[in-house]
Amino acid sequence: MTRTDDETAASRLAEALASLDSSARLQAALAAGTHPNPAYVAVLVGRCAIEPDFFVRDMLTWALVRHPVDSAVPPLLEELRGGSAQARSQALHTLSKIGDPRGWTAITTELLEDADDRVARSAWRAGVILSPDDAGADLAAALTSQLGRGDRELRKSLSRAFVDLGSVSEPVLEESTKRLHGRALLHALATLHLVRNADETFESAMFEAQHEVLIRDDDGA
């Protein structure tokens, strides 16, 4: 069977993206976005799952965004259901850039609470970007289950998600401070402080949270 021109082009793209030279892969992804072809989508999505270089992955996302939505979104949604951690993370990032409503409906509790920090962080960011206005409070409520999780950078990312959701986060966080303890409580208090004072740093918000916990402990003594 003779291969079509599109199949030949997709094969060449796959070969270029498999180069050991990251600069060559970057140029291949750039070319695929500059001259979009629906035949490229499967190759680009597949490469997102294994590409080790951050800048190349970012260019792969850009290339996918340049393709027709109805070509790019379905395979990205499929990655969320069964891809590797990197595949899920990059698919979430790409869906957030595309902005199609199907991306929001695909962000499940399982993704928001994914055991892999990269996936969870990408789900938080994508959720904030893609959620409709009337879903912000529900998303904030779902995110409270992650308060206190991970290292400083991960906790900072979650706090940023609450801040970006805006005022709908405040009552949700206030309620969470009544039931949480330890590290999660500190994170909730710091995040609440940031929602109310968006110009503050995460470090200063944590300091305020620690101070408030000490006051609570003294009052309860």
C-alpha positions in Angstrom: 0.0 0.0 0.0 1.4 3.4 -1.0 1.6 5.9 1.8 -0.2 9.2 1.5 1.6 12.5 1.6 0.2 13.1 5.1 1.5 9.7 6.4 4.9 10.5 4.9 4.9 13.9 6.5 3.9 12.5 9.9 6.6 9.8 9.7 9.2 12.4 8.9 8.1 14.5 11.9 8.3 11.4 14.2 11.9 10.8 12.9 12.8 14.4 13.5 11.3 14.4 17.0 13.3 11.3 17.9 16.6 13.1 17.2 19.2 13.0 20.0 19.8 16.7 19.4 17.3 18.7 21.5 17.7 21.7 19.2 16.7 19.6 16.2 13.6 18.4 18.1 12.8 22.0 19.0 13.0 23.0 15.3 10.8 20.0 14.3 8.1 21.0 16.8 8.3 24.6 15.6 7.9 23.5 12.0 4.9 21.3 12.9 3.2 24.3 14.5 4.1 26.7 11.8 2.6 24.5 9.1 -0.2 22.6 10.9 -1.4 19.2 9.6 -3.9 17.1 11.4 -1.7 14.1 10.6 0.9 15.5 13.0 -1.4 15.5 16.1 -0.9 11.9 17.1 2.9 12.3 16.7 3.0 15.5 18.7 0.8 14.0 21.5 2.9 10.9 21.6 6.1 12.8 21.8 4.7 14.9 24.7 4.6 11.7 26.8 8.3 11.0 26.5 10.1 14.3 25.6 12.7 15.0 28.3 13.5 18.6 27.5 11.2 21.2 29.0 11.6 23.7 26.1 10.8 21.1 23.5 7.7 20.0 25.5 6.6 23.6 25.5 7.1 23.9 21.8 5.1 20.6 21.3 2.2 22.2 23.3 2.5 25.3 21.1 2.4 23.2 18.0 -0.7 21.4 19.2 -2.5 24.6 20.0 -1.9 25.7 16.4 -3.9 22.7 15.2 -7.7 22.5 14.8 -9.3 22.0 18.1 -11.3 19.0 17.1 -8.1 17.3 15.9 -6.1 18.1 19.0 -8.5 17.8 21.9 -9.7 14.2 21.7 -6.3 12.5 21.8 -5.3 14.8 24.7 -8.4 13.7 26.6 -7.4 10.1 25.9 -4.0 10.8 27.5 -5.7 11.9 30.7 -7.5 8.5 30.9 -4.5 6.2 30.4 -1.3 8.0 29.8 1.9 8.1 31.9 2.4 10.8 34.5 4.2 13.0 32.1 1.6 12.4 29.4 -1.2 13.4 31.8 0.7 16.4 33.0 1.5 17.7 29.5 -2.0 17.0 28.2 -3.5 19.0 31.1 -1.1 21.9 30.3 -1.9 21.7 26.6 -5.7 21.6 27.2 -5.4 24.7 29.4 -3.7 26.5 26.5 -6.3 25.4 24.0 -9.2 26.5 26.3 -11.8 24.1 25.0 -14.6 23.4 27.5 -14.1 19.7 27.1 -10.8 20.2 29.0 -12.7 21.4 32.1 -15.1 18.4 32.1 -12.2 16.0 32.0 -10.5 17.4 35.2 -11.6 14.8 37.7 -11.1 14.5 41.4 -8.6 11.7 40.6 -6.5 14.2 38.6 -6.7 16.9 41.2 -5.5 14.4 43.8 -3.1 12.5 41.5 -0.2 10.8 43.4 2.3 12.4 41.0 2.9 16.0 42.0 3.4 17.0 38.3 0.0 15.8 37.4 -1.7 17.3 40.4 -0.1 20.7 39.9 -1.0 20.7 36.2 -4.6 19.7 37.1 -4.8 22.6 39.6 -3.6 25.1 37.1 -5.7 23.8 34.3 -8.8 23.7 36.5 -8.4 27.4 37.4 -8.0 28.4 33.8 -10.7 26.2 32.4 -13.4 26.3 35.1 -16.5 28.4 34.2 -17.4 31.2 36.6 -20.1 29.3 38.4 -17.7 26.3 39.1 -15.0 28.2 40.9 -16.3 27.6 44.4 -16.7 23.9 43.8 -13.2 23.7 42.5 -11.9 25.6 45.5 -13.7 23.1 47.8 -12.1 20.2 45.9 -8.7 21.7 46.2 -8.9 21.9 50.0 -8.2 18.2 50.2 -4.7 19.0 49.0 -3.8 21.6 51.6 -0.5 20.8 53.3 0.6 18.5 50.5 4.2 18.2 49.3 7.2 20.5 49.5 7.2 24.3 49.7 7.0 24.8 45.9 4.0 22.4 45.6 2.2 24.2 48.5 3.0 27.5 46.9 1.5 26.3 43.6 -1.7 25.3 45.3 -1.9 28.6 47.1 -1.6 30.4 43.8 -4.5 28.4 42.4 -6.7 29.6 45.3 -5.6 33.1 44.8 -6.3 32.9 41.0 -9.8 31.6 41.7 -10.4 34.9 43.6 -13.0 35.7 46.2 -14.8 32.4 45.9 -11.9 30.8 47.7 -12.3 32.8 50.9 -15.3 31.2 52.5 -14.1 27.8 51.4 -10.7 28.3 53.1 -12.3 29.9 56.2 -14.4 26.8 56.6 -11.3 24.5 56.1 -9.4 26.2 59.0 -12.1 25.0 61.4 -11.5 21.3 60.6 -7.8 21.0 59.6 -4.8 20.5 61.8 -1.0 20.7 61.7 0.6 21.3 58.4 -2.7 21.4 56.5 -4.0 24.1 58.8 -0.9 26.2 58.4 -1.2 26.0 54.7 -4.9 26.9 54.8 -4.3 29.9 57.0 -1.4 31.1 54.8 -3.5 30.7 51.6 -6.4 32.5 53.2 -4.0 35.4 54.0 -2.8 35.4 50.4 -6.3 35.5 49.0 -7.0 38.5 51.1 -3.6 40.1 50.5 -2.5 39.0 47.0 0.6 41.2 47.1 2.1 39.3 50.0 4.7 36.6 49.5 4.1 33.0 50.4 6.9 33.2 53.1 5.2 36.2 54.8 1.8 34.5 54.6 3.3 31.4 56.3 4.8 33.5 59.0 1.3 35.1 59.6 -0.2 31.6 59.7 2.3 30.3 62.3 1.6 33.4 64.4 -2.1 32.8 64.2 -1.7 29.1 65.2 0.3 30.2 68.3 -2.4 32.6 69.3 -5.0 29.9 68.9 -3.0 27.5 71.0 -2.6 30.1 73.7 -6.3 30.8 73.7 -7.1 27.1 74.0 -4.6 26.5 76.8 
